[in-house]
Amino acid sequence: QVQLVESGGGLVQPGGSLRISCAASGNIKGRIIAMGWSRQAPGKQREPVAIIVNDDGTNYPDSVKGRFTISRDRGSNTMYLQMNSQKFEDTAVYYCYLQDITHMYWGQGTQVTVSS
C-alpha cells in the first residue's frame, strides 16, 4: 500500500506563486510508471495539471504550460508542483497521484485558492 500526503495549499493573490508538495510512503511495486497532479474546481470535472512519465518526461495542458512546473526529489520520495503567475481559474483542490505496476494511488487533496 502506498500513501500520498499533499501539503502547501493555501491562499495566493493573482499573479503570485505557490508550491505544493506530495510525500509518498509505503511499498511501491516495481517501477513508477507515472506520477503527477490533477485538480478539481467546484462544479467541474477533475482535470490533469502536470505529469512525469517513465521518470523523465513531463507534460502539461495548455492552461498551465509555462506557469506550472512539476518536479521530484527521489531521495525523499516527494513530488512538487511549482505554480507561478497564478490566475483566478487555478482555484481548485489539487490531488497528487502515483501509478506503479499494480495500482493508481491518490492523495487526499489540498485546496489552492487564488483571490485578491
C-alpha positions as CSV (number, residue, x, y, z in Angstrom):
1,Q,0.0,0.0,0.0
2,V,1.2,3.5,-0.9
3,Q,0.2,6.7,0.9
4,L,0.3,10.1,-0.6
5,V,0.0,13.2,1.5
6,E,-0.3,16.7,-0.1
7,S,0.7,19.9,1.7
8,G,1.4,23.5,1.0
9,G,-2.0,24.7,-0.3
10,G,-3.5,28.0,0.7
11,L,-4.5,31.4,-0.4
12,V,-2.5,33.3,-3.1
13,Q,-3.1,36.5,-4.9
14,P,-3.4,36.7,-8.7
15,G,0.0,36.7,-10.3
16,G,1.5,35.2,-7.2
17,S,3.3,31.9,-6.7
18,L,2.8,28.8,-4.6
19,R,4.5,25.4,-4.3
20,I,2.6,22.4,-3.2
21,S,4.1,19.1,-2.1
22,C,3.2,15.4,-2.2
23,A,5.1,13.0,0.1
24,A,4.9,9.3,-0.8
25,S,5.4,6.4,1.6
26,G,4.8,2.7,1.7
27,N,5.5,-0.2,-0.7
28,I,5.8,0.9,-4.3
29,K,5.5,-2.1,-6.5
30,G,8.2,-2.2,-9.2
31,R,8.9,0.9,-11.1
32,I,6.8,4.1,-11.1
33,I,5.0,4.4,-14.4
34,A,3.7,7.9,-13.9
35,M,3.2,10.5,-11.2
36,G,1.5,13.8,-11.3
37,W,-1.1,16.3,-10.3
38,S,-4.8,16.8,-11.1
39,R,-7.2,19.4,-9.9
40,Q,-10.9,19.8,-9.4
41,A,-12.7,23.1,-9.2
42,P,-16.2,23.4,-7.8
43,G,-18.8,22.1,-10.2
44,K,-16.2,20.9,-12.7
45,Q,-14.6,17.6,-13.6
46,R,-11.2,16.7,-12.4
47,E,-8.5,17.7,-14.9
48,P,-4.8,16.9,-15.4
49,V,-2.4,19.6,-14.5
50,A,1.1,18.0,-14.7
51,I,2.6,14.6,-15.2
52,I,6.0,12.9,-15.1
53,V,6.0,9.8,-17.3
54,N,8.5,7.0,-17.0
55,D,10.6,9.0,-14.6
56,D,11.8,11.6,-17.1
57,G,9.2,13.1,-19.5
58,T,6.9,15.9,-18.3
59,N,3.7,17.1,-19.9
60,Y,1.3,19.9,-19.1
61,P,-2.0,21.1,-20.5
62,D,-2.0,24.4,-22.4
63,S,-3.9,26.0,-19.4
64,V,-0.8,25.8,-17.2
65,K,2.1,25.4,-19.6
66,G,4.8,27.9,-18.9
67,R,3.4,28.7,-15.5
68,F,3.5,25.4,-13.6
69,T,6.5,23.1,-13.1
70,I,6.4,19.5,-11.8
71,S,9.5,18.1,-10.1
72,R,10.5,15.1,-8.0
73,D,13.0,14.5,-5.2
74,R,14.0,10.9,-5.4
75,G,15.8,10.9,-2.1
76,S,12.7,11.9,-0.1
77,N,10.1,10.4,-2.4
78,T,8.5,13.9,-2.6
79,M,6.9,15.5,-5.6
80,Y,6.4,19.2,-6.1
81,L,4.2,21.5,-8.2
82,Q,5.6,25.0,-8.5
83,M,2.8,27.3,-9.6
84,N,3.7,30.8,-10.9
85,S,1.6,33.7,-12.4
86,Q,-1.5,32.2,-10.8
87,K,-4.9,33.1,-12.1
88,F,-8.4,33.0,-10.6
89,E,-9.2,29.9,-12.6
90,D,-6.4,28.0,-10.9
91,T,-8.6,27.8,-7.8
92,A,-9.3,24.1,-7.1
93,V,-8.5,21.2,-4.9
94,Y,-5.2,19.7,-6.1
95,Y,-4.6,16.0,-6.0
96,C,-1.3,14.1,-6.5
97,Y,-1.2,10.6,-7.8
98,L,1.3,7.8,-8.4
99,Q,0.9,4.8,-10.7
100,D,3.1,1.7,-10.1
101,I,2.8,-1.6,-11.9
102,T,-0.2,-2.6,-9.9
103,H,-2.2,0.4,-8.8
104,M,-3.0,4.1,-9.1
105,Y,-2.8,5.9,-5.8
106,W,-4.3,9.3,-5.0
107,G,-3.7,11.8,-2.2
108,Q,-6.4,13.4,-0.2
109,G,-6.1,16.8,-1.9
110,T,-5.0,20.3,-0.9
111,Q,-7.0,23.4,-1.5
112,V,-5.5,26.2,-3.6
113,T,-7.4,29.5,-3.7
114,V,-6.4,32.4,-5.9
115,S,-8.1,35.6,-4.7
116,S,-7.4,39.2,-4.2
